[in-house]
């Protein structure tokens, strides 16, 4: 059994579950971020990313002795960029050493030698706090210390401990019926933190993406297919690959596949080929027509469906389309799940989408690791296929109407001589405060309408929601009014801008 002694600044290889070993550095954790109870671990900053995570000591190896070994088994582009970042870090540290060698030699005798950090025991909650108080043990120290190891055998005999996680505590599963309360739900999501180093050398705390948080996911051994690499689909596929899933991709514009094949994805020539090669195939396209064409068109999904093949429709479409697709997929012996997502391009990139699913419950369970990779929460709604589509259209109807109302408020403030920034400042201190409001309004004030969720898509969702209301004779006057504003924005060539560009419908 190896005894590993680490201290702040040590370079290591850190492994999270089935996620590939990644180069990192032991750093001081934020003061308000406690060590996971019952685990012997260190807080590691990973090179080439902004990810930080607590890593079990069994999942750490010293960087230099295992460098060649890791480079041989990991060939990804991002991995190589991370290794290059380590080498650049070492080069800068060495240059600084040479520049200040005289000063260092003079002060070396009087310098207090930092003790290696001990392995944290289960009852040693304050070990990091006491260890990091020493001025020499800080993240700003440019020189990585050596890793001291006492090993019973050779260094190459050090093995990773396999510790698959059955359930990710940072991911929510909800099982809902149309008339009952949630059958099960997990605790509120733990606050995600990471340290971002500023140019000034200071640190700040901000929300982390799910790469480190969900790094303990054990990817399914099923082969995954993905059709559609738009704003949402691209982020989903990226996170599936990060978490170790085997993914085959297809996109109508083939060039969009290149980035993902460079990261290890396989390429399918047609939707039918992807489905035939994979166990579970996801689709995320723009509208009902695109969803139907993908399944029913030439070389479409239906031609690749065989008994047992799973098809997951993630597009936001109307319930009637979902029912049609479900029927044709299951008629060929396939298994069908609808799983539209709530979020934006940024949330997709961060693996923080909300998934609303309905249909075949066993497919939902088979997709567990995929949903954990792409989202922070998933809901399963019992009942017939189409229930998830209904729920998602209602959600997007509310969001679209709300965005139009916010834009109306901003323009009315301007028209009456009020400061739009002051309006926003007041709004964000009240009960309506949210990240959504702040980000969208700031983008409007800056004239930044880069698409995070296309305006044409939110208008499509409003139109479908209004139609759904008509089918059950339910009034939707607010949505109808908002829809007219979005139609006006589309007439002003705002379709391919962000939904916040509805603002321009009020100023023209």
Phi, psi and omega per residue, in radians:
X1 nan 2.160 -3.103
X2 -1.382 2.486 3.009
X3 -1.898 2.070 -3.054
X4 -1.867 2.233 3.083
X5 -1.928 2.092 -3.122
X6 -2.174 2.687 3.022
X7 -2.479 2.950 -3.132
X8 -0.974 2.273 3.126
X9 1.785 -0.219 3.136
X10 -1.151 2.397 3.043
X11 -1.517 2.364 -3.054
X12 -2.500 2.928 2.892
X13 -1.820 2.145 -3.124
X14 -1.976 2.414 -3.113
X15 -2.150 2.270 3.104
X16 -1.983 1.837 3.122
X17 0.967 -2.175 3.136
X18 -1.626 0.037 3.105
X19 -1.210 2.429 -3.066
X20 -1.014 2.565 3.054
X21 -0.963 2.405 -3.031
X22 -2.320 2.470 3.140
X23 -1.253 2.406 -3.141
X24 -2.676 -3.072 -3.130
X25 -2.389 2.386 3.073
X26 -1.228 2.192 -3.121
X27 -2.290 2.950 3.068
X28 -1.322 2.340 3.108
X29 -1.321 2.791 3.014
X30 -0.994 2.579 -3.063
X31 -1.051 -0.579 -3.078
X32 -1.688 0.236 3.103
X33 -1.901 1.843 -3.063
X34 -1.400 2.629 3.069
X35 -1.169 2.420 3.082
X36 -0.971 2.304 -3.093
X37 -1.144 2.425 3.050
X38 1.396 0.144 -3.119
X39 -2.108 2.407 2.999
X40 -1.565 1.876 -3.010
X41 -2.650 2.919 3.087
X42 -2.208 2.697 3.111
X43 -1.577 2.112 -2.994
X44 -2.097 2.340 2.999
X45 -1.735 2.235 -3.095
X46 -1.632 2.399 3.111
X47 -1.306 2.608 3.101
X48 1.373 -0.001 3.101
X49 -2.486 3.121 3.006
X50 -1.876 0.393 -3.077
X51 -1.499 2.491 3.022
X52 -2.325 2.622 3.109
X53 -2.853 2.691 2.952
X54 -1.323 2.227 -3.127
X55 -2.113 2.280 3.085
X56 -1.046 2.542 -3.121
X57 -1.081 -0.525 3.111
X58 -1.171 -0.327 -3.106
X59 -1.773 0.321 3.141
X60 -2.050 2.408 3.016
X61 -2.280 2.566 3.075
X62 -1.117 2.533 -3.011
X63 -1.154 -0.994 -2.970
X64 -1.114 -0.818 -3.117
X65 -1.088 -0.415 -3.043
X66 -1.959 0.166 -3.076
X67 -1.039 -0.927 -3.080
X68 -1.097 -0.681 3.130
X69 -1.057 -0.785 -3.097
X70 -1.233 -0.662 3.141
X71 -1.122 -0.559 -3.139
X72 -1.238 -0.614 -3.043
X73 -1.639 -0.206 -3.139
X74 -2.131 2.113 -3.041
X75 -2.065 0.016 -3.068
X76 -1.113 2.696 -3.123
X77 -1.109 -0.772 -3.130
X78 -1.167 -0.608 3.091
X79 -1.091 -0.785 -3.141
X80 -1.114 -0.650 3.094
X81 -1.118 -0.633 3.115
X82 -1.170 -0.752 3.100
X83 -1.098 -0.710 3.094
X84 -1.075 -0.645 3.113
X85 -1.131 -0.644 3.078
X86 -1.114 -0.801 -3.111
X87 -1.116 -0.662 3.094
X88 -1.136 -0.688 3.096
X89 -1.074 -0.800 3.141
X90 -1.149 -0.662 3.132
X91 -1.100 -0.779 3.132
X92 -1.135 -0.702 3.136
X93 -1.118 -0.702 3.134
X94 -1.165 -0.711 3.109
X95 -1.096 -0.677 3.120
X96 -1.180 -0.645 3.101
X97 -1.079 -0.750 -3.108
X98 -1.170 -0.700 -3.125
X99 -1.108 -0.658 -3.056
X100 -1.918 0.417 -3.067
X101 -1.061 -0.696 -3.128
X102 -1.128 -0.790 3.130
X103 -1.112 -0.652 -3.118
X104 -1.177 -0.706 -3.109
X105 -1.147 -0.591 3.127
X106 -1.216 -0.634 -3.053
X107 -1.633 -0.119 -3.048
X108 -1.079 -0.691 -3.091
X109 -1.121 -0.630 -3.095
X110 -1.575 0.011 -3.070
X111 -1.509 2.359 -3.128
X112 -1.383 2.198 -3.101
X113 -1.282 2.259 -3.140
X114 -1.329 2.365 3.125
X115 -1.432 2.524 3.083
X116 -1.080 2.536 3.088
X117 -1.248 2.377 3.126
X118 -1.371 2.810 3.048
X119 -1.172 2.270 -3.055
X120 -1.284 2.182 3.087
X121 -1.511 2.892 -3.067
X122 -1.060 -0.540 -3.103
X123 -1.686 0.164 -3.067
X124 -1.762 1.167 -3.045
X125 -1.150 -0.526 -3.028
X126 -1.787 0.271 -3.059
X127 -1.038 -0.760 -3.130
X128 -1.174 -0.667 -3.097
X129 -1.101 -0.790 -3.112
X130 -1.259 -0.620 -3.122
X131 -1.234 -0.591 -3.052
X132 -1.468 -0.081 3.137
X133 -1.311 -0.369 3.099
X134 -1.189 2.289 -3.094
X135 -1.062 -0.488 -3.094
X136 -1.348 -0.340 -3.103
X137 -1.778 1.237 -3.132
X138 -2.220 2.749 -3.138
X139 -1.180 -0.324 -3.098
X140 -1.426 -0.183 3.106
X141 -1.095 2.063 -3.037
X142 -1.338 -0.199 -3.035
X143 -1.840 2.010 3.104
X144 -1.209 2.381 3.127
X145 -1.427 2.835 3.110
X146 -1.326 2.665 3.101
X147 -1.710 2.092 -3.128
X148 -1.631 2.291 -3.102
X149 -2.397 2.344 3.005
X150 -1.949 1.976 -2.997
X151 -2.082 2.410 3.116
X152 -1.189 -0.631 3.121
X153 -2.011 -2.577 3.131
X154 -1.489 2.904 3.102
X155 -1.074 -0.662 -3.118
X156 -1.176 -0.241 3.125
X157 -1.365 -0.137 3.132
X158 -1.217 2.187 -3.096
X159 -2.092 2.563 3.054
X160 -1.191 2.478 3.038
X161 -1.507 2.275 3.117
X162 -1.488 2.090 -3.106
X163 -2.451 1.220 3.126
X164 -1.081 2.516 -3.129
X165 -1.794 2.144 -3.105
X166 -1.201 -0.635 -3.099
X167 -2.539 2.254 -3.122
X168 -1.404 2.037 -3.094
X169 -1.166 -0.180 -3.134
X170 -1.696 0.111 -3.101
X171 -2.155 2.341 -3.108
X172 -1.715 2.380 2.938
X173 -2.019 2.309 3.078
X174 -2.204 2.285 3.080
X175 -1.955 1.969 -3.030
X176 -2.090 2.636 2.905
X177 -1.973 3.034 -3.106
X178 -1.255 -0.403 -3.038
X179 -2.165 -0.063 -3.093
X180 -1.913 2.867 3.043
X181 -1.280 2.858 3.125
X182 -0.933 2.302 -3.141
X183 -1.244 -0.532 3.097
X184 -2.736 2.535 3.066
X185 -2.671 2.668 -3.123
X186 -1.699 3.014 -3.125
X187 -1.096 2.812 3.118
X188 -0.954 2.508 -3.058
X189 -1.056 2.358 -3.134
X190 -1.160 2.453 -3.120
X191 -1.052 2.193 -3.117
X192 -1.576 2.282 -3.089
X193 -2.314 2.607 2.937
X194 -2.632 2.846 3.139
X195 -1.799 2.281 3.088
X196 -1.988 2.060 -3.120
X197 -1.399 2.180 3.121
X198 -1.555 2.888 3.112
X199 -1.075 -0.461 -3.112
X200 -1.338 -0.177 -3.102
X201 1.626 -0.156 3.114
X202 -1.421 3.000 3.130
X203 -2.180 2.683 3.065
X204 -2.374 2.788 -3.132
X205 -1.896 2.329 3.081
X206 -2.577 2.965 -3.107
X207 -1.147 2.387 3.141
X208 -1.627 2.728 3.017
X209 -1.384 3.068 -2.953
X210 -1.495 0.021 -3.096
X211 -1.048 -0.891 3.111
X212 -1.343 -0.682 -3.097
X213 -1.067 -0.812 -3.108
X214 -1.680 0.288 -3.088
X215 -1.093 -0.325 -3.102
X216 -1.500 0.082 3.131
X217 -1.104 2.349 2.997
X218 -1.653 1.902 -3.059
X219 -1.145 2.565 3.083
X220 -1.090 2.637 3.072
X221 -1.495 0.024 3.095
X222 -1.339 2.576 3.122
X223 -1.402 2.250 -3.043
X224 -1.844 2.358 3.018
X225 -1.973 2.628 3.095
X226 -2.481 2.204 -3.118
X227 -2.000 2.064 3.117
X228 1.865 1.893 -3.078
X229 -2.049 0.924 3.085
X230 -1.457 -2.714 -3.098
X231 -1.000 -0.743 -3.097
X232 -1.458 -0.822 -3.066
X233 -1.067 -0.636 -3.116
X234 -1.076 -0.782 3.122
X235 -1.145 -0.672 3.125
X236 -1.074 -0.857 -3.112
X237 -1.102 -0.718 3.120
X238 -0.998 -0.769 -3.130
X239 -1.270 -0.580 3.045
X240 -1.074 -0.744 3.126
X241 -1.181 -0.727 3.127
X242 -1.006 -0.653 -3.091
X243 -1.503 0.134 3.000
X244 1.583 0.217 3.114
X245 -1.327 2.601 3.039
X246 -1.554 1.983 -2.967
X247 -2.166 2.332 3.003
X248 -1.955 2.265 -3.020
X249 -2.036 2.690 3.009
X250 -2.563 2.504 3.056
X251 -2.562 2.561 -3.121
X252 -0.998 -0.725 3.015
X253 -1.634 1.771 -2.958
X254 -1.032 -0.514 -3.080
X255 -1.045 -0.482 -3.133
X256 -1.166 -0.294 3.136
X257 -1.358 -0.359 -2.993
X258 -1.012 -0.783 -3.111
X259 -1.030 -0.673 -3.059
X260 -1.390 -0.574 3.064
X261 -1.187 -0.558 3.055
X262 -1.145 -0.459 3.139
X263 -1.616 0.075 3.047
X264 1.985 -0.049 3.110
X265 -1.278 2.684 3.046
X266 -1.621 2.768 -3.075
X267 -1.955 2.259 3.035
X268 -1.805 2.458 -3.081
X269 -1.432 -0.509 3.119
X270 -2.482 2.818 3.049
X271 -1.003 -0.688 3.139
X272 -1.073 -0.712 -3.138
X273 -1.163 -0.713 3.124
X274 -1.058 -0.822 -3.124
X275 -1.095 -0.719 -3.117
X276 -1.183 -0.497 -3.122
X277 -1.471 -0.359 -2.950
X278 -2.017 2.802 3.091
X279 -1.517 -0.701 3.125
X280 -2.242 2.189 3.128
X281 -2.078 2.206 3.097
X282 -1.729 2.618 3.057
X283 -2.307 2.395 3.086
X284 -2.510 1.704 -3.107
X285 -2.198 -3.072 -2.852
X286 -1.431 -0.626 -2.997
X287 -2.756 3.071 -3.106
X288 -0.996 -0.720 -3.134
X289 -1.074 -0.788 3.137
X290 -1.113 -0.660 -3.141
X291 -1.145 -0.738 3.122
X292 -1.172 -0.793 -3.122
X293 -1.047 -0.656 -3.113
X294 -1.117 -0.622 -3.121
X295 -1.525 -0.791 -2.964
X296 -1.717 -0.216 -3.073
X297 -1.329 -3.139 3.106
X298 -1.000 2.353 -3.098
X299 0.950 0.565 -3.097
X300 -1.440 3.110 -3.079
X301 -0.964 -0.721 -3.053
X302 -1.030 -0.528 -3.135
X303 -1.271 -0.316 3.136
X304 -1.785 -0.105 -3.106
X305 -1.256 2.304 3.033
X306 -2.303 2.855 3.115
X307 -0.903 2.257 3.118
X308 1.647 -0.319 3.122
X309 -1.182 2.448 -3.100
X310 -1.877 2.376 3.093
X311 -2.205 2.222 -3.083
X312 -2.089 1.984 -3.135
X313 -1.606 1.950 -3.108
X314 -1.762 -0.046 -3.133
X315 -1.238 2.604 3.044
X316 -1.542 1.840 -3.091
X317 -2.346 -3.135 -3.131
X318 -1.406 2.737 -3.122
X319 -1.022 -0.619 -3.122
X320 -1.083 -0.692 3.096
X321 -1.124 -0.734 3.128
X322 -1.070 -0.788 3.136
X323 -1.059 -0.744 3.131
X324 -1.093 -0.823 -3.125
X325 -1.143 -0.690 3.115
X326 -1.050 -0.759 -3.102
X327 -1.136 -0.759 -3.094
X328 -1.265 -0.602 3.115
X329 -1.173 -0.844 -3.108
X330 -1.225 -0.440 3.110
X331 -1.145 -0.374 3.101
X332 -1.697 0.147 -3.128
X333 1.557 0.073 3.121
X334 -1.378 2.944 3.109
X335 -2.007 2.375 -2.978
X336 -2.161 2.423 3.042
X337 -2.437 2.350 2.961
X338 -1.720 2.417 -3.095
X339 -2.624 1.088 3.096
X340 -1.103 2.719 -3.062
X341 -2.090 2.545 3.052
X342 -1.855 2.225 -3.124
X343 2.760 -2.737 -3.079
X344 -2.518 3.123 3.107
X345 -1.029 -0.766 -3.119
X346 -1.111 -0.757 3.127
X347 -1.171 -0.592 3.061
X348 -1.127 -0.787 3.111
X349 -1.065 -0.637 -3.091
X350 -1.468 -0.035 -3.107
X351 1.182 0.630 -3.049
X352 -2.138 0.498 3.110
X353 -1.259 2.844 2.997
X354 -1.928 2.161 -3.080
X355 -1.822 2.278 3.105
X356 -2.055 1.973 -3.004
X357 -2.053 2.708 3.032
X358 -2.768 2.767 -3.127
X359 2.088 -2.295 -3.094
X360 -1.315 1.931 -3.089
X361 -1.080 -0.622 -3.124
X362 -1.170 -0.565 3.070
X363 -1.184 -0.712 3.088
X364 -0.979 -0.759 3.141
X365 -1.200 -0.656 3.105
X366 -1.145 -0.427 -3.110
X367 -1.571 0.141 -3.004
X368 -0.928 -0.893 -3.088
X369 -1.179 -0.553 3.111
X370 -1.169 -0.779 3.139
X371 -1.149 -0.615 3.090
X372 -1.164 -0.612 3.134
X373 -1.212 -0.629 -3.022
X374 -1.702 -0.283 -3.021
X375 -2.443 2.982 3.062
X376 -1.740 -0.331 -3.056
X377 -2.627 2.478 2.981
X378 -2.320 2.486 3.090
X379 -2.056 2.373 2.978
X380 -1.952 2.106 -3.111
X381 -1.795 2.083 -3.106
X382 -1.216 2.841 3.123
X383 1.925 -2.834 -3.034
X384 -1.320 2.751 3.015
X385 -1.059 2.394 -3.075
X386 1.983 -0.326 3.138
X387 -1.152 -0.636 3.110
X388 -1.189 -0.663 3.098
X389 -1.095 -0.737 3.122
X390 -1.059 -0.817 -3.127
X391 -1.098 -0.744 -3.099
X392 -1.175 -0.658 3.109
X393 -1.129 -0.672 3.091
X394 -1.121 -0.769 3.130
X395 -1.062 -0.813 -3.112
X396 -1.247 -0.504 3.042
X397 -1.081 -0.782 3.133
X398 -1.146 -0.769 -3.131
X399 -1.123 -0.764 -3.138
X400 -1.133 -0.734 3.119
X401 -1.128 -0.695 -3.139
X402 -1.113 -0.745 -3.138
X403 -1.096 -0.707 3.123
X404 -1.141 -0.643 3.121
X405 -1.186 -0.716 3.103
X406 -1.087 -0.765 3.118
X407 -1.087 -0.667 3.117
X408 -1.115 -0.719 3.114
X409 -1.123 -0.738 3.131
X410 -1.092 -0.760 -3.115
X411 -1.270 -0.579 3.082
X412 -1.183 -0.637 3.078
X413 -1.052 -0.788 3.135
X414 -1.121 -0.737 -3.093
X415 -1.152 -0.465 -3.121
X416 -1.745 0.209 3.069
X417 1.411 0.286 3.126
X418 -1.650 2.681 3.111
X419 -1.306 2.172 3.095
X420 -1.148 -0.639 3.129
X421 -1.147 -0.704 3.099
X422 -1.129 -0.712 3.063
X423 -0.973 -0.808 3.141
X424 -1.136 -0.757 -3.128
X425 -1.040 -0.746 3.135
X426 -1.177 -0.764 -3.119
X427 -1.028 -0.716 -3.073
X428 -1.381 -0.023 3.043
X429 -1.817 -0.054 -3.097
X430 -1.785 -2.878 -3.066
X431 -1.244 -0.292 3.140
X432 -1.606 0.083 -3.116
X433 -1.054 2.381 3.088
X434 -2.865 2.799 3.062
X435 -1.072 -0.664 3.139
X436 -1.031 -0.876 -3.126
X437 -1.071 -0.824 -3.082
X438 -1.088 -0.857 -3.087
X439 -1.150 -0.793 -3.113
X440 -1.132 -0.738 -3.127
X441 -1.185 -0.732 3.108
X442 -1.064 -0.718 3.112
X443 -1.098 -0.701 3.108
X444 -1.078 -0.823 -3.112
X445 -1.134 -0.478 3.124
X446 -1.586 -0.059 -3.106
X447 1.218 0.443 -3.114
X448 -1.762 1.870 -3.124
X449 -2.059 0.534 3.056
X450 -1.030 2.273 -2.998
X451 -1.152 2.197 2.962
X452 -1.940 -0.503 2.955
X453 -2.622 2.022 -3.003
X454 -1.003 2.415 3.073
X455 -1.053 -0.708 -3.123
X456 -1.095 -0.505 -3.133
X457 -1.356 -0.674 3.105
X458 -1.195 -0.585 3.081
X459 -1.176 -0.658 3.062
X460 -1.070 -0.737 -3.139
X461 -1.155 -0.690 3.082
X462 -1.081 -0.769 -3.135
X463 -1.076 -0.747 -3.138
X464 -1.198 -0.629 3.122
X465 -1.162 -0.726 3.104
X466 -1.084 -0.747 3.113
X467 -1.100 -0.685 3.107
X468 -1.112 -0.705 3.066
X469 -1.073 -0.722 3.112
X470 -1.047 -0.658 -3.076
X471 -1.152 -0.389 3.112
X472 -2.015 0.271 3.109
X473 0.982 0.734 3.132
X474 -1.934 2.240 -3.101
X475 -1.211 2.462 3.066
X476 -2.344 1.034 -3.053
X477 -1.164 -0.619 3.137
X478 -1.160 -0.798 3.124
X479 -1.112 -0.668 -3.139
X480 -1.113 -0.711 3.122
X481 -1.158 -0.764 3.122
X482 -1.099 -0.676 -3.136
X483 -1.041 -0.669 3.122
X484 -1.123 -0.627 3.122
X485 -1.183 -0.729 3.114
X486 -1.157 -0.639 3.082
X487 -1.093 -0.647 3.074
X488 -1.120 -0.738 3.125
X489 -1.120 -0.685 3.092
X490 -1.089 -0.674 3.107
X491 -1.138 -0.355 3.098
X492 -1.661 0.353 3.084
X493 1.119 0.662 3.117
X494 -1.787 0.113 -3.049
X495 -0.935 -0.755 -3.055
X496 -1.618 0.153 3.016
X497 -1.614 3.055 3.113
X498 -1.146 2.743 3.136
X499 -1.004 -0.453 3.124
X500 -1.159 -0.246 3.096
X501 -1.202 -0.056 2.989
X502 -1.020 -0.379 3.057
X503 -0.915 -0.664 -3.065
X504 -1.210 -0.334 3.087
X505 -1.181 -0.389 -3.108
X506 -1.584 -0.237 -3.061
X507 -1.955 0.143 3.102
X508 -2.132 nan nan
